Amino acid sequence: MSTKNQSRLRRAKSTRARIAKQDIARLSVHRSGQHLYAQVISSSGDQVIAAANTLQDAVVQGLTGTKNKVAATAVGKMIAERARAAGVEQVAFDRSGFLYHGRIKALADAAREGGLQF
């Protein structure tokens, strides 16, 4: 019997194997109970190009909380802004095995609005 986290990691592993074949940067997202983290990782996987999360003051300034869709939208906009500043416009979305729903979907939509293509 597998746990919820083991199932998520199994899904993430198969997704990352498929993304590795594309040979483009990936937008990796992690969701915890309290915070949301996003990183743009190079196609080789050895360098973080841009990062944003709900622990950074620039992201959460003016927000009422860190575990809602509004905060996820702020992280999505910030990661798109930082990735474009670093010269990355095309990414593969790595949801890390999380369902494409709620905060994950809000972050993805905001990143697309910010100019990232995936």
Secondary structure, 3 states (H helix, E strand, C coil): CCCHHHHHHHHHHHHHHHHHHHCCCEEEEEECCCCEEEEEECCCCCCEEEEEECCCHHHHCCCCCCCCHHHHHHHHHHHHHHHHHCCCCECEEECCCCCCCCHHHHHHHHHHHCCCEC
